[in-house]
């Protein structure tokens, strides 16, 4: 069960596709965060979602907002994926301990060993203000993220 709107977002520290540590609380007081969990790099629906975000990036990475995309892939896989698809925002690896951040947000599918499609809009104080969780085959609508950000 995904965490509820109005709760404090669980903090985490994960490596991005360049091996750099990214800590969610590092954005506190500075930026709202679009935290997007996705199952696996190089898969059709995931690639489509992440490329759609790439194509609308100024809405999701700017002075007020930071996009963080999290999967259970290794940082090495994420680096190749980001280079192949020209993704210039942080792809975070929840590889080890396997799925710890995904579990903290209630979006880890134990049977499949990966995160489902969960998105959390987190305000500058670190509180979850909006969320949507879809099953593995169901793409999300990034226009919903933009509306949720506009409501902050």
DRENKOLDO-383973 format. One line per field, with one value per atom (N, C-alpha, C, CB): residue in three letters; atom name; x negated, y negated, z negated. Coordinates in Angstrom, 2 decimals. Each point is the difference from the previous one (the first is absolute). Last residue first. Glycine has a CB too. Layout:
<recs>
code c(ALA|...)
site c(CA|...)
px c(X|...)
py c(Y|...)
pz c(Z|...)
</recs>
This chain:
<recs>
code c(UNK|UNK|UNK|UNK|UNK|UNK|UNK|UNK|UNK|UNK|UNK|UNK|UNK|UNK|UNK|UNK|UNK|UNK|UNK|UNK|UNK|UNK|UNK|UNK|UNK|UNK|UNK|UNK|UNK|UNK|UNK|UNK|UNK|UNK|UNK|UNK|UNK|UNK|UNK|UNK|UNK|UNK|UNK|UNK|UNK|UNK|UNK|UNK|UNK|UNK|UNK|UNK|UNK|UNK|UNK|UNK|UNK|UNK|UNK|UNK|UNK|UNK|UNK|UNK|UNK|UNK|UNK|UNK|UNK|UNK|UNK|UNK|UNK|UNK|UNK|UNK|UNK|UNK|UNK|UNK|UNK|UNK|UNK|UNK|UNK|UNK|UNK|UNK|UNK|UNK|UNK|UNK|UNK|UNK|UNK|UNK|UNK|UNK|UNK|UNK|UNK|UNK|UNK|UNK|UNK|UNK|UNK|UNK|UNK|UNK|UNK|UNK|UNK|UNK|UNK|UNK|UNK|UNK|UNK|UNK|UNK|UNK|UNK|UNK|UNK|UNK|UNK|UNK|UNK|UNK|UNK|UNK|UNK|UNK|UNK|UNK|UNK|UNK|UNK|UNK|UNK|UNK|UNK|UNK|UNK|UNK|UNK|UNK|UNK|UNK|UNK|UNK|UNK|UNK|UNK|UNK|UNK|UNK|UNK|UNK|UNK|UNK|UNK|UNK|UNK|UNK|UNK|UNK|UNK|UNK|UNK|UNK|UNK|UNK|UNK|UNK|UNK|UNK|UNK|UNK|UNK|UNK|UNK|UNK|UNK|UNK|UNK|UNK|UNK|UNK|UNK|UNK|UNK|UNK|UNK|UNK|UNK|UNK|UNK|UNK|UNK|UNK|UNK|UNK|UNK|UNK|UNK|UNK|UNK|UNK|UNK|UNK|UNK|UNK|UNK|UNK|UNK|UNK|UNK|UNK|UNK|UNK|UNK|UNK|UNK|UNK|UNK|UNK|UNK|UNK|UNK|UNK|UNK|UNK|UNK|UNK|UNK|UNK|UNK|UNK|UNK|UNK|UNK|UNK|UNK|UNK|UNK|UNK|UNK|UNK|UNK|UNK|UNK|UNK|UNK|UNK|UNK|UNK|UNK|UNK|UNK|UNK|UNK|UNK|UNK|UNK|UNK|UNK|UNK|UNK|UNK|UNK|UNK|UNK|UNK|UNK|UNK|UNK|UNK|UNK|UNK|UNK|UNK|UNK|UNK|UNK|UNK|UNK|UNK|UNK|UNK|UNK|UNK|UNK|UNK|UNK|UNK|UNK|UNK|UNK|UNK|UNK|UNK|UNK|UNK|UNK|UNK|UNK|UNK|UNK|UNK|UNK|UNK|UNK|UNK|UNK|UNK|UNK|UNK|UNK|UNK|UNK|UNK|UNK|UNK|UNK|UNK|UNK|UNK|UNK|UNK|UNK|UNK|UNK|UNK|UNK|UNK|UNK|UNK|UNK|UNK|UNK|UNK|UNK|UNK|UNK|UNK|UNK|UNK|UNK|UNK|UNK|UNK|UNK|UNK|UNK|UNK|UNK|UNK|UNK|UNK|UNK|UNK|UNK|UNK|UNK|UNK|UNK|UNK|UNK|UNK|UNK|UNK|UNK|UNK|UNK|UNK|UNK|UNK|UNK|UNK|UNK|UNK|UNK|UNK|UNK|UNK|UNK|UNK|UNK|UNK|UNK|UNK|UNK|UNK|UNK|UNK|UNK|UNK|UNK|UNK|UNK|UNK|UNK|UNK|UNK|UNK|UNK|UNK|UNK|UNK|UNK|UNK|UNK|UNK|UNK|UNK|UNK|UNK|UNK|UNK|UNK|UNK|UNK|UNK|UNK|UNK|UNK|UNK|UNK|UNK|UNK|UNK|UNK|UNK|UNK|UNK|UNK|UNK|UNK|UNK|UNK|UNK|UNK|UNK|UNK|UNK|UNK|UNK|UNK|UNK|UNK|UNK|UNK|UNK|UNK|UNK|UNK|UNK|UNK|UNK|UNK|UNK|UNK|UNK|UNK|UNK|UNK|UNK|UNK|UNK|UNK|UNK|UNK|UNK|UNK|UNK|UNK|UNK|UNK|UNK|UNK|UNK|UNK|UNK|UNK|UNK|UNK|UNK|UNK|UNK|UNK|UNK|UNK|UNK|UNK|UNK|UNK|UNK|UNK|UNK|UNK|UNK|UNK|UNK|UNK|UNK|UNK|UNK|UNK|UNK|UNK|UNK|UNK|UNK|UNK|UNK|UNK|UNK|UNK|UNK|UNK|UNK|UNK|UNK|UNK|UNK|UNK|UNK|UNK|UNK|UNK|UNK|UNK|UNK|UNK|UNK|UNK|UNK|UNK|UNK|UNK|UNK|UNK|UNK|UNK|UNK|UNK|UNK|UNK|UNK|UNK|UNK|UNK|UNK|UNK|UNK|UNK|UNK|UNK|UNK|UNK|UNK|UNK|UNK|UNK|UNK|UNK|UNK|UNK|UNK|UNK|UNK|UNK|UNK|UNK|UNK|UNK|UNK|UNK|UNK|UNK|UNK|UNK|UNK|UNK|UNK|UNK|UNK|UNK|UNK|UNK|UNK|UNK|UNK|UNK|UNK|UNK|UNK|UNK|UNK|UNK|UNK|UNK|UNK|UNK|UNK|UNK)
site c(N|CA|C|CB|N|CA|C|CB|N|CA|C|CB|N|CA|C|CB|N|CA|C|CB|N|CA|C|CB|N|CA|C|CB|N|CA|C|CB|N|CA|C|CB|N|CA|C|CB|N|CA|C|CB|N|CA|C|CB|N|CA|C|CB|N|CA|C|CB|N|CA|C|CB|N|CA|C|CB|N|CA|C|CB|N|CA|C|CB|N|CA|C|CB|N|CA|C|CB|N|CA|C|CB|N|CA|C|CB|N|CA|C|CB|N|CA|C|CB|N|CA|C|CB|N|CA|C|CB|N|CA|C|CB|N|CA|C|CB|N|CA|C|CB|N|CA|C|CB|N|CA|C|CB|N|CA|C|CB|N|CA|C|CB|N|CA|C|CB|N|CA|C|CB|N|CA|C|CB|N|CA|C|CB|N|CA|C|CB|N|CA|C|CB|N|CA|C|CB|N|CA|C|CB|N|CA|C|CB|N|CA|C|CB|N|CA|C|CB|N|CA|C|CB|N|CA|C|CB|N|CA|C|CB|N|CA|C|CB|N|CA|C|CB|N|CA|C|CB|N|CA|C|CB|N|CA|C|CB|N|CA|C|CB|N|CA|C|CB|N|CA|C|CB|N|CA|C|CB|N|CA|C|CB|N|CA|C|CB|N|CA|C|CB|N|CA|C|CB|N|CA|C|CB|N|CA|C|CB|N|CA|C|CB|N|CA|C|CB|N|CA|C|CB|N|CA|C|CB|N|CA|C|CB|N|CA|C|CB|N|CA|C|CB|N|CA|C|CB|N|CA|C|CB|N|CA|C|CB|N|CA|C|CB|N|CA|C|CB|N|CA|C|CB|N|CA|C|CB|N|CA|C|CB|N|CA|C|CB|N|CA|C|CB|N|CA|C|CB|N|CA|C|CB|N|CA|C|CB|N|CA|C|CB|N|CA|C|CB|N|CA|C|CB|N|CA|C|CB|N|CA|C|CB|N|CA|C|CB|N|CA|C|CB|N|CA|C|CB|N|CA|C|CB|N|CA|C|CB|N|CA|C|CB|N|CA|C|CB|N|CA|C|CB|N|CA|C|CB|N|CA|C|CB|N|CA|C|CB|N|CA|C|CB|N|CA|C|CB|N|CA|C|CB|N|CA|C|CB|N|CA|C|CB|N|CA|C|CB|N|CA|C|CB|N|CA|C|CB|N|CA|C|CB|N|CA|C|CB|N|CA|C|CB|N|CA|C|CB|N|CA|C|CB|N|CA|C|CB|N|CA|C|CB|N|CA|C|CB|N|CA|C|CB|N|CA|C|CB|N|CA|C|CB|N|CA|C|CB|N|CA|C|CB|N|CA|C|CB|N|CA|C|CB|N|CA|C|CB|N|CA|C|CB|N|CA|C|CB|N|CA|C|CB|N|CA|C|CB|N|CA|C|CB|N|CA|C|CB|N|CA|C|CB|N|CA|C|CB|N|CA|C|CB|N|CA|C|CB|N|CA|C|CB|N|CA|C|CB|N|CA|C|CB|N|CA|C|CB|N|CA|C|CB|N|CA|C|CB|N|CA|C|CB|N|CA|C|CB|N|CA|C|CB|N|CA|C|CB|N|CA|C|CB|N|CA|C|CB|N|CA|C|CB|N|CA|C|CB|N|CA|C|CB|N|CA|C|CB|N|CA|C|CB|N|CA|C|CB|N|CA|C|CB|N|CA|C|CB)
px c(-0.44|-0.82|-0.14|-1.25|3.50|0.84|-0.79|1.65|-3.67|0.64|0.85|-0.02|-1.91|-1.03|0.58|-1.73|4.55|-0.28|-1.07|0.62|0.36|1.14|-0.25|1.55|-4.71|-0.06|1.14|-1.08|1.00|-1.10|-0.04|-1.33|4.33|0.47|-1.06|1.46|-2.51|0.79|0.58|0.55|-2.90|-0.84|0.72|-1.97|3.78|0.16|-0.79|2.29|-3.20|0.60|0.07|-0.88|0.94|-0.75|0.77|-1.07|1.29|0.80|-0.81|1.94|-3.15|0.20|0.64|0.20|-1.31|-1.15|0.31|-0.87|4.13|-0.59|-1.11|2.17|-0.99|0.56|-0.70|0.55|0.27|-0.68|0.74|-0.81|0.19|0.73|-0.84|1.11|-0.72|-0.57|0.90|-1.13|-0.12|0.79|-0.67|0.80|-2.50|1.19|0.90|-1.32|-2.84|0.62|1.32|-1.08|-3.25|1.30|0.56|0.43|-4.55|-0.17|1.28|-2.25|1.39|-0.14|-0.14|1.34|-0.61|-1.29|-0.24|0.10|3.30|-0.22|-1.34|2.47|-0.75|-0.44|-0.31|-0.95|3.56|-0.38|-0.26|1.39|-1.43|0.27|-0.47|-0.22|1.38|-0.50|0.46|0.01|-0.62|0.48|-0.64|0.36|0.01|-0.04|0.64|0.07|-2.57|1.09|-0.10|1.50|-5.83|1.00|1.12|-1.77|-0.99|-0.21|1.08|-1.08|0.83|-1.34|-0.32|-0.70|4.77|-0.73|-1.42|2.19|0.71|0.06|-0.85|2.29|-1.68|-0.86|-0.05|0.54|0.31|0.73|-0.93|1.41|-1.19|-0.83|0.87|-2.03|3.22|0.21|-0.87|0.59|-0.28|1.10|0.27|0.96|-4.50|1.13|1.19|-1.65|-2.36|0.34|1.20|-2.40|0.52|0.77|0.45|-1.29|-1.58|1.31|0.89|-1.07|-3.39|0.77|1.40|-2.12|-0.79|0.22|0.84|-2.18|0.50|1.35|0.27|0.67|-5.04|0.96|1.39|-1.30|-3.28|0.79|1.23|-0.80|-1.27|-0.45|-0.06|-1.30|3.41|-0.45|-0.40|-0.78|2.74|0.48|-0.36|1.92|-3.53|-0.02|0.39|-1.79|2.83|-0.55|0.16|0.52|-0.81|0.57|-0.67|0.44|-0.01|-0.50|0.84|-0.91|0.56|0.43|-0.42|1.97|-2.36|-0.93|0.47|-0.69|1.14|0.72|-0.96|1.57|-1.85|-0.28|0.83|-0.56|0.16|1.25|-0.16|1.20|-4.94|0.72|1.22|-0.80|-1.69|-0.75|0.74|-2.13|3.93|0.09|-0.74|0.17|-0.45|1.37|0.11|0.88|-4.91|0.15|1.38|-1.58|0.82|-0.88|0.15|-1.62|3.86|0.65|-0.86|1.16|-2.89|1.07|0.65|0.40|-3.53|-0.67|1.01|-1.89|3.30|-0.42|-0.67|-0.30|3.91|-1.30|-0.35|-0.76|5.98|-1.15|-1.29|1.45|3.22|-0.80|-1.17|2.04|0.33|0.29|-0.91|0.73|1.06|-0.61|0.43|-0.07|-0.29|0.58|-0.77|0.72|0.22|-0.85|0.72|-1.02|1.28|0.47|-1.03|1.33|-0.19|-1.01|0.68|-1.79|3.03|0.38|-1.20|2.37|-2.42|0.97|0.28|1.01|-3.96|-0.40|0.89|-0.88|0.85|-0.18|-0.36|1.66|0.31|-1.32|-0.22|-0.93|5.02|-0.29|-1.41|1.59|0.38|1.09|-0.42|1.66|-4.58|0.05|1.14|-1.01|0.48|-0.87|0.08|-1.47|3.72|0.66|-0.82|2.23|-3.68|0.49|0.70|0.24|-1.80|-1.15|0.47|-1.33|4.59|-0.49|-1.19|0.81|0.78|1.01|-0.40|1.80|-4.42|-0.27|1.04|-1.06|1.63|-1.18|-0.38|-0.79|4.46|0.27|-1.20|1.55|-2.08|0.97|0.28|1.01|-3.68|-0.72|0.92|-1.49|3.47|-0.91|-0.76|-0.24|3.00|0.80|-0.89|1.92|-4.19|0.80|0.73|0.24|-4.90|1.28|0.89|-0.19|-4.32|-0.01|1.30|-2.41|1.54|-0.53|0.10|-1.57|4.95|-1.31|-0.37|0.34|3.52|-0.50|-1.43|2.33|-0.69|0.35|-0.66|0.21|1.05|-0.52|0.47|0.00|-0.64|0.64|-0.69|0.67|-0.04|-0.67|0.76|-0.85|0.28|0.81|-0.80|1.13|-1.47|-0.57|1.11|-1.91|0.59|0.99|-0.61|2.01|-5.37|0.78|1.11|-2.02|-0.74|-0.50|0.93|-2.28|2.76|-0.14|-0.42|-0.56|-0.55|0.92|-0.31|0.21|-2.64|0.83|0.94|-0.14|-2.78|-0.85|0.77|-1.83|3.67|0.07|-0.92|0.56|-0.60|1.27|0.04|1.14|-5.67|0.80|1.27|-2.07|-2.14|1.07|0.87|-0.04|-5.23|1.07|0.97|-1.54|-1.54|0.06|1.17|-1.03|-0.24|-0.61|-0.01|-1.38|3.48|-1.42|-0.74|0.58|4.18|-0.64|-1.48|2.21|-0.21|0.57|-0.79|0.80|0.05|-0.94|0.76|-1.84|3.96|-0.23|-1.02|2.34|0.43|-1.22|-0.34|-0.84|5.52|-0.87|-1.23|1.97|2.99|-1.26|-0.76|-0.10|5.59|-1.18|-1.27|1.44|2.88|-0.60|-1.20|0.77|3.66|-1.38|-0.62|-0.22|5.55|-1.04|-1.38|1.40|2.73|-0.03|-1.04|2.37|-0.38|-0.15|0.07|1.02|-2.48|1.12|-0.43|1.36|-3.86|0.16|1.05|-2.40|2.72|-0.80|0.27|0.03|0.34|0.84|-0.88|1.83)
py c(-23.39|-0.24|-1.47|2.09|-0.07|-0.20|-0.27|1.48|-0.42|-1.32|-0.31|0.23|4.06|-0.99|-1.41|1.50|1.98|0.13|-1.01|2.44|-2.12|-0.57|0.02|0.74|1.35|-1.45|-0.68|0.33|4.36|-0.51|-1.52|2.12|0.13|0.03|-0.53|1.96|-1.34|-1.22|-0.07|0.00|3.85|-1.02|-1.34|1.16|4.00|-1.21|-1.13|0.74|4.87|-1.14|-1.18|0.82|4.80|-1.26|-1.09|0.64|4.87|-1.21|-1.28|1.26|3.64|-0.30|-1.36|2.42|-0.94|0.08|-0.36|1.74|-3.86|1.32|-0.02|1.03|-5.50|0.84|1.35|-2.04|-2.66|1.29|0.81|-0.04|-5.41|0.93|1.27|-1.90|-3.15|1.30|0.73|0.14|-5.10|0.64|1.31|-2.23|-0.50|-0.81|0.62|-2.00|3.07|0.52|-0.75|2.30|-4.38|0.64|0.44|-1.41|-1.27|1.45|0.78|-0.42|-4.44|0.39|1.52|-2.01|-0.07|-0.45|0.34|-1.81|4.96|-1.44|-0.34|-0.32|4.62|-0.33|-1.49|2.34|1.73|-1.41|-0.40|-0.51|5.49|-0.78|-1.42|2.05|3.05|-1.36|-0.77|0.06|5.40|-0.92|-1.36|1.91|3.18|-1.40|-0.93|0.79|3.78|-0.29|-1.47|1.82|1.25|-1.01|0.00|-1.41|5.98|-1.35|-0.94|0.95|4.01|-0.48|-1.37|2.32|0.82|-0.31|-0.52|-0.51|1.64|1.14|-0.23|0.51|-3.97|1.08|1.18|-0.70|-4.59|1.23|1.17|-1.09|-4.32|1.13|1.24|-0.98|-3.62|0.28|1.16|-2.40|-0.27|0.95|0.36|-0.91|-1.88|-0.72|0.91|-1.59|3.36|-1.10|-0.79|-0.14|3.55|0.55|-1.11|2.15|-3.34|0.39|0.57|0.47|-1.44|-1.23|0.32|-1.29|4.98|-0.64|-1.27|0.95|2.62|-0.52|-0.72|1.82|0.91|0.11|-0.50|1.94|-3.87|1.21|0.00|0.11|-1.32|0.67|-0.98|1.62|-2.69|1.37|0.72|-0.73|-3.70|0.60|1.49|-1.69|-3.00|1.45|0.45|0.09|-4.66|0.52|1.50|-2.17|-2.16|1.34|0.66|0.18|-5.65|1.12|1.27|-1.68|-1.66|-0.19|1.23|-1.45|0.83|-0.87|-0.36|-0.89|4.58|-0.41|-0.77|2.00|0.42|-1.41|-0.56|-0.25|4.92|-0.75|-1.50|2.04|1.00|0.47|-0.87|2.33|-3.06|-0.42|0.36|0.27|1.19|-1.47|-0.53|-0.12|4.78|-0.38|-1.51|2.00|-0.28|0.34|-0.43|1.95|-2.48|-0.90|0.26|-0.08|2.88|-1.30|-0.99|0.43|3.84|0.13|-1.36|2.38|-2.23|0.22|0.12|1.13|-1.42|-1.30|0.13|-0.81|4.54|-0.44|-1.37|2.42|-1.04|0.33|-0.47|-0.18|-0.49|0.99|0.51|0.66|-5.73|1.39|0.91|-0.66|-4.96|1.09|1.35|-1.46|-4.33|1.25|1.17|-1.10|-4.50|1.13|1.27|-1.26|-4.54|1.34|1.02|-0.91|-4.35|0.98|1.34|-1.20|-4.60|1.42|0.86|-0.64|-4.24|0.32|1.50|-2.21|0.06|-0.60|0.42|-1.92|5.39|-1.44|-0.56|-0.13|4.72|-0.31|-1.49|2.37|-0.57|0.91|-0.14|1.53|-3.99|0.03|0.73|-0.07|-0.10|-1.27|-0.10|-1.02|5.04|-0.16|-1.36|1.58|1.25|-1.10|-0.44|0.85|2.72|-0.93|-1.21|1.91|1.70|-0.66|-1.10|2.12|0.69|-0.97|-0.77|1.47|1.99|-1.06|-1.08|1.67|2.19|-0.87|-1.12|1.95|1.31|-0.79|-0.92|1.84|1.20|-0.97|-0.92|1.63|1.92|-0.99|-1.08|1.75|1.93|-0.86|-1.11|1.93|1.36|-0.84|-0.98|1.86|1.38|-1.01|-0.95|1.62|1.98|-0.88|-1.11|1.91|0.03|0.62|-1.04|1.61|-2.46|0.71|0.72|0.27|-1.36|-0.69|0.93|-1.38|2.04|0.34|-0.88|2.33|-3.20|1.37|0.22|0.71|-5.43|0.75|1.38|-2.15|-2.80|1.38|0.68|0.11|-5.48|0.95|1.35|-1.87|-3.36|1.28|1.08|-0.75|-4.80|1.00|1.29|-1.67|-3.00|1.18|0.83|0.02|-5.46|1.07|1.15|-1.62|-1.90|0.38|0.98|-0.37|-1.96|-0.54|0.25|0.34|1.29|-1.44|-0.68|0.36|4.65|-0.62|-1.48|2.19|1.21|-0.96|-0.76|1.47|2.07|-1.05|-1.07|1.66|2.51|-1.14|-1.15|1.61|2.51|-0.71|-1.24|2.16|-0.16|0.17|-0.84|0.42|1.94|-0.99|0.31|-0.30|1.64|0.18|-1.16|1.31|0.71|-1.04|0.27|-1.68|4.13|0.47|-1.01|1.43|-1.70|-0.36|0.42|-1.92|2.50|0.71|-0.33|0.01|-0.60|-0.28|0.74|-2.26|3.52|-0.40|-0.27|1.37|-2.05|0.98|-0.54|0.90|-1.69|-0.42|1.10|-1.38|-0.50|1.04|-0.65|1.51|-2.46|-0.43|1.21|-1.96|1.24|0.70|-0.46|1.99|-5.16|0.91|0.69|-1.45|-0.34|-0.39|1.04|-1.16|0.40|0.58|-0.53|2.08|-3.13|-0.66|0.55|-0.44|3.57|-1.44|-0.60|0.00|5.11|-0.90|-1.44|1.51|3.43|-0.96|-1.04|0.35|4.61|-1.22|-0.95|0.24|5.23|-1.19|-1.25|1.25)
pz c(5.99|-1.21|-0.30|0.47|3.44|-1.19|-1.26|1.04|3.22|0.07|-1.20|2.43|-1.92|-0.32|0.00|0.99|0.38|-1.43|-0.43|0.11|4.48|-0.73|-1.51|1.84|0.91|0.20|-0.76|2.27|-2.15|-0.84|0.07|0.36|2.47|-1.38|-0.96|0.56|3.97|-0.18|-1.41|2.44|-0.84|-0.60|-0.13|0.93|-1.01|0.80|-0.64|0.77|-0.87|-0.69|0.96|-2.22|3.23|0.01|-0.74|2.19|-2.65|0.19|-0.13|-0.86|0.12|1.42|0.29|0.32|-4.97|0.90|1.46|-1.50|-2.14|0.15|1.03|-0.64|-2.16|1.07|-0.01|1.40|-4.67|0.14|1.05|-2.43|0.32|0.87|0.08|1.35|-4.47|0.38|0.99|-2.23|-0.90|1.06|0.34|0.92|-4.44|0.30|1.06|-0.60|-3.34|1.22|0.21|-0.31|-2.31|-0.21|1.35|-2.06|0.95|-0.05|-0.24|-0.82|1.56|-1.41|-0.16|-0.64|4.90|-0.50|-1.47|1.67|1.09|-0.08|-0.64|-0.15|3.25|-1.36|-0.05|-0.37|3.47|0.03|-1.45|2.12|0.47|-1.21|0.24|-1.49|4.18|0.07|-1.22|2.52|-0.42|-1.03|0.17|-1.57|3.91|0.46|-1.03|2.38|-3.92|0.92|0.37|-0.99|-0.51|-0.36|1.03|-1.15|0.25|0.53|-0.53|2.08|-2.47|-0.36|0.53|-0.04|0.16|1.22|-0.27|1.09|-4.74|0.92|1.25|-0.86|-2.42|-0.50|0.96|-2.32|3.09|0.26|-0.36|1.87|-3.50|0.43|0.15|-1.16|-0.46|1.43|0.51|0.30|-4.72|0.18|1.45|-2.05|-0.22|0.62|0.29|1.00|-2.82|-0.91|0.52|-0.72|3.45|-1.12|-0.95|0.19|3.31|0.54|-1.10|2.22|-3.31|0.17|0.53|0.44|-0.92|-1.30|0.13|-0.80|4.19|-0.17|-1.31|1.44|-1.32|1.10|-0.39|0.84|-2.87|-0.22|0.91|-2.40|5.25|-1.23|-1.14|1.35|2.95|0.23|-1.30|2.25|-0.41|-1.25|0.00|-0.18|3.03|-0.12|-1.41|1.76|1.63|-1.25|-0.09|-1.10|4.71|-0.06|-1.20|2.56|-0.98|-0.81|0.13|-1.57|5.75|-1.37|-0.80|0.71|4.15|-0.72|-1.39|2.18|2.19|-1.21|-0.89|0.14|4.47|-0.23|-1.17|2.44|-0.73|0.16|-0.22|-0.73|0.38|1.19|0.28|-0.46|-3.52|1.19|1.27|-1.27|-2.82|0.09|1.23|-2.51|1.59|0.36|0.18|-1.26|-0.39|1.41|0.50|-0.28|-4.29|0.76|1.50|-1.92|-1.13|0.12|0.80|-2.17|1.08|1.00|0.25|-0.70|-2.73|1.28|1.14|-1.20|-3.37|0.55|1.37|-2.34|1.02|-0.52|0.60|-0.26|-0.44|0.84|-0.66|2.06|-3.49|-0.71|0.85|-1.30|1.50|0.35|-0.81|2.34|-1.89|-0.77|0.55|-2.04|2.99|0.49|-0.62|2.19|-2.99|-0.37|0.44|-1.99|2.71|0.33|-0.42|1.93|-3.63|0.39|0.25|-1.34|0.87|0.04|0.41|0.58|-0.86|-1.03|-0.15|0.43|2.88|-1.27|-1.16|1.27|2.62|0.10|-1.38|1.93|0.71|-0.54|0.25|0.40|0.93|-1.10|-0.58|1.05|2.76|-0.99|-1.27|1.86|1.96|-0.73|-1.02|2.01|0.92|-1.16|-0.71|1.12|2.63|-0.71|-1.21|0.76|2.03|1.00|-0.62|1.57|-4.30|0.63|0.96|-0.19|-1.64|-0.99|0.56|-1.87|4.48|-0.03|-1.01|0.66|-0.49|1.15|0.10|1.20|-4.53|-0.31|1.16|-1.50|2.04|-1.06|-0.23|-1.06|4.16|0.48|-1.03|1.42|-2.64|0.92|0.52|0.65|-3.31|-0.79|0.90|-1.69|3.74|-0.68|-0.79|-0.14|2.46|0.84|-0.71|1.44|-3.37|0.33|0.69|-1.97|0.14|1.28|0.34|-0.33|-4.85|1.18|1.21|-1.45|-2.75|0.55|1.18|-0.75|-2.62|-0.14|0.50|0.23|-2.39|1.20|-0.07|1.37|-4.38|-0.02|1.27|-2.55|0.92|0.90|-0.11|1.56|-3.85|-0.24|0.75|-2.27|2.06|0.67|-0.11|1.63|-4.75|0.67|0.64|-1.65|-0.14|-0.01|0.79|-0.18|-2.19|1.18|-0.36|1.42|-4.83|1.26|1.19|-0.89|-3.75|-0.12|1.29|-2.35|2.26|-0.96|-0.15|-1.22|3.80|0.73|-0.94|2.02|-3.49|0.51|0.77|0.11|-1.82|-0.92|0.42|-1.83|4.32|0.14|-0.88|0.55|1.45|-1.21|0.14|-1.42|4.55|-0.01|-1.20|2.54|-0.44|-0.97|0.05|-1.47|5.64|-1.04|-0.93|1.57|2.56|-1.23|-1.13|1.41|3.04|0.05|-1.27|1.48|-0.81|1.12|0.16|1.13|-6.05|1.31|1.09|-0.81|-4.63|1.06|1.29|-1.06|-4.01|1.06|0.99|-0.28|-4.72|0.67|0.99|-2.01|-0.99|0.54|0.59|0.48|-3.70|0.58|0.54|-1.58|1.05|-0.53|0.72|-0.57|-0.03|0.97|-0.64|1.93|-4.54|0.28|0.94|-2.27|2.44|-0.85|0.40|-0.33|2.66|-1.30|-0.95|0.31|3.46|0.14|-1.40|2.35|-2.21|0.19|0.22|-1.39|2.70|-1.09|0.37|-0.71|2.80|0.13|-1.17|2.50|-2.42|0.00|0.00|-1.22)
</recs>
